[in-house]
Amino acid sequence: MTVNNIMEKIAELMGAHGMSVEKLAHATNIPVRFVSALKNGEFSKLPAEPYVRGYLVKIAHVLKADPDELMGAYKESASSSKSGQYDKLPANRFQKVVFTRGIAVAFAVIMLIGAFFFFRLEEILGFTGLDVQIPAATAQELFRVSGSVRPGYLVTLNDEIVYTDEQGHFEKDMMLEAGLNNLEFKVKRFLGRETTIVKQIYYEPIIQTIPTTNTNG
């Protein structure tokens, strides 16, 4: 064959062996859409060149052709389809490459920073996940404070360390004074931002009255 067009080469070979696109696809185990794209010169529908090379080797084997000749025709045809009379190379091709890489690096950095802030947003904004229910008033002098916080956070209650379990649950007994008591929680992640949350509870002791005895007989 003297033609250098991959489409004409494949069409001529298929005609010589009485092959249709479907039959050739079945014989080579190549998807029909890729055989059709090669035959019709639809190079944008083909996968990367290493895959195309493998397809042409299979086609050459079935159609009794030279795989190197087919590959050469494919490269020439694909190159011609990508270029035209108005195509121009940039004034400085190396500068374009550097610019493109710079954009890619900048984009990657922005994505990393965005991911960091996305996953650390709650911590940065002070969302500690503290959940503690304190009643407005109690008659118990020894009051047990219980609640939960995000796992891994450090908690203090009125400047005393509160120990949490692996799920962030905690309990702590507090001695209350008569009247209004402030419960100041300080929550932070190790080397992270500290958040202060104040709860209030009113302690009103129960006054027990001693019954009087009647001495009049």
C-alpha positions as a printed Julia matrix, in Angstrom:
217×3 Matrix{Float64}:
   0.0     0.0     0.0
   1.24    3.45   -0.86
  -1.28    5.59    1.03
  -0.17    7.29    4.26
  -3.65    7.96    5.6
  -4.54    5.62    8.49
  -8.21    5.74    7.56
  -7.54    4.62    3.99
  -5.06    1.96    5.12
  -7.52    0.4     7.55
 -10.38    0.65    5.06
  -8.26   -1.04    2.35
  -7.15   -3.8     4.7
 -10.69   -4.4     5.95
 -11.96   -4.55    2.36
  -9.26   -7.02    1.38
 -10.22   -9.35    4.22
 -13.96   -8.79    4.03
 -14.06   -7.28    7.5
 -16.69   -4.93    8.86
 -16.07   -2.68   11.85
 -18.01   -5.05   14.07
 -16.15   -8.13   12.85
 -12.77   -6.46   13.27
 -13.69   -5.3    16.76
 -14.72   -8.85   17.67
 -11.58  -10.39   16.17
  -9.23   -7.96   17.94
 -11.22   -7.6    21.18
 -11.17   -3.81   20.69
 -14.32   -1.79   21.51
 -16.35   -1.06   18.39
 -16.28    2.68   19.05
 -12.46    2.75   18.9
 -12.28    0.71   15.69
 -14.87    3.05   14.18
 -12.92    6.11   15.35
  -9.72    4.82   13.72
 -11.5     4.02   10.47
 -13.21    7.42   10.37
 -10.29    9.51   11.6
 -12.09   10.64   14.76
  -8.91   10.91   16.77
 -10.46   12.93   19.62
 -12.56    9.87   20.51
  -9.5     7.64   20.92
  -7.67    6.97   24.19
  -4.01    7.83   24.88
  -1.41    6.9    22.27
  -0.03    3.82   24.12
  -3.5     2.27   23.97
  -3.84    3.16   20.28
  -0.48    1.51   19.59
  -1.76   -1.68   21.2
  -4.94   -1.53   19.12
  -2.97   -1.09   15.89
  -0.74   -4.07   16.73
  -3.85   -6.23   17.16
  -5.39   -4.89   13.95
  -2.15   -5.48   12.04
  -2.01   -9.07   13.32
  -5.58   -9.84   12.22
  -5.33   -8.02    8.88
  -1.79   -9.3     8.1
  -0.2    -5.84    8.01
   2.95   -4.18    9.34
   2.15   -2.67   12.78
   4.94   -0.08   12.45
   3.52    1.06    9.14
   0.07    1.44   10.65
   1.47    3.33   13.64
   3.39    5.69   11.35
   0.28    6.37    9.32
  -1.71    6.99   12.51
   0.82    9.5    13.85
   0.94   11.36   10.57
  -2.85   11.45   10.25
  -3.4    12.46   13.87
  -0.76   15.19   13.62
  -2.34   16.57   10.44
  -5.75   16.69   12.08
  -4.42   18.78   14.98
  -2.58   21.34   12.85
  -3.75   23.79   10.23
  -2.58   26.67    8.09
  -3.36   29.16   10.86
  -1.6    27.28   13.65
   1.29   29.19   15.18
   3.78   28.34   17.86
   4.07   30.76   20.78
   6.93   33.25   20.62
   8.54   31.57   23.6
   7.43   27.98   24.1
   9.49   27.54   27.25
   7.91   30.57   28.84
   4.46   29.11   28.2
   5.42   25.88   29.94
   6.71   27.77   32.96
   3.54   29.86   33.08
   1.35   26.78   32.9
   3.28   25.03   35.66
   3.1    28.18   37.79
  -0.67   28.24   37.44
  -0.86   24.56   38.32
   1.31   25.02   41.43
  -0.72   28.04   42.53
  -3.96   26.12   42.02
  -2.61   23.17   44.02
  -1.59   25.47   46.88
  -5.01   27.12   46.9
  -6.7    23.72   46.97
  -4.52   22.58   49.9
  -5.23   25.75   51.85
  -8.93   25.43   51.09
  -8.96   21.8    52.24
  -7.12   22.74   55.43
  -9.64   25.44   56.32
 -12.55   23.2    55.35
 -11.53   20.37   57.66
 -10.37   22.71   60.45
 -13.22   25.22   60.15
 -15.01   24.12   63.28
 -11.82   24.25   65.29
 -10.77   27.63   63.88
 -14.17   29.16   64.63
 -14.19   27.66   68.09
 -16.86   25.01   67.54
 -15.86   22.73   70.39
 -18.99   20.6    70.49
 -19.43   21.25   74.21
 -22.75   19.85   75.35
 -23.6    20.26   79.02
 -27.02   20.77   80.58
 -27.06   22.88   83.73
 -30.36   23.49   85.56
 -31.23   27.02   86.58
 -31.34   26.07   90.26
 -30.58   23.16   92.56
 -30.87   22.27   96.2
 -27.78   20.02   96.12
 -24.59   21.45   97.52
 -22.52   18.72   95.85
 -23.58   19.01   92.24
 -22.43   16.61   89.53
 -21.7    18.26   86.2
 -21.87   15.91   83.21
 -21.6    16.51   79.49
 -19.52   15.89   76.38
 -17.07   17.66   74.11
 -15.39   16.9    70.81
 -12.94   14.0    71.34
  -9.37   15.17   71.8
 -10.26   18.57   73.28
  -8.93   19.76   76.67
 -11.55   20.89   79.18
 -11.28   22.83   82.44
 -14.09   23.78   84.79
 -13.35   26.78   86.99
  -9.66   26.25   86.13
  -9.72   22.59   87.21
  -8.98   19.91   84.62
 -11.94   17.8    83.55
 -10.96   14.37   82.27
 -12.88   12.96   79.3
 -13.15    9.46   77.89
 -12.39    8.48   74.28
 -15.82    9.67   73.15
 -15.42   13.04   74.92
 -17.85   12.34   77.8
 -17.04   13.72   81.23
 -18.36   14.04   84.79
 -17.16   16.25   87.65
 -18.51   16.99   91.12
 -18.65   20.64   92.16
 -19.22   22.12   95.63
 -21.66   24.97   95.25
 -22.02   28.03   97.39
 -25.34   29.41   98.43
 -26.62   31.77   95.78
 -25.57   32.16   92.16
 -22.59   30.05   90.99
 -20.64   30.54   87.78
 -19.39   27.43   86.01
 -16.66   28.54   83.59
 -15.74   25.97   80.97
 -12.58   26.48   78.92
 -12.27   24.18   75.92
  -9.46   23.95   73.39
  -7.6    21.51   71.2
  -3.91   20.98   71.88
  -2.09   24.11   70.65
  -5.4    25.34   69.29
  -7.79   28.19   69.99
  -9.35   28.34   73.47
 -13.08   28.89   73.86
 -14.68   30.01   77.13
 -18.29   29.15   77.94
 -19.94   30.25   81.2
 -22.96   28.51   82.71
 -24.79   29.64   85.85
 -26.64   27.71   88.51
 -28.41   28.95   91.64
 -27.89   26.91   94.78
 -30.6    27.3    97.4
 -29.99   25.15  100.47
 -32.94   23.42  102.04
 -33.49   24.92  105.47
 -34.63   22.26  107.86
 -36.82   23.57  110.67
 -36.72   21.96  114.09
 -40.23   21.38  115.37
 -40.95   23.11  118.67
 -42.4    21.17  121.6
 -45.31   22.45  123.53
 -44.35   22.69  127.19
 -47.8    23.74  128.33
 -49.5    20.81  129.73
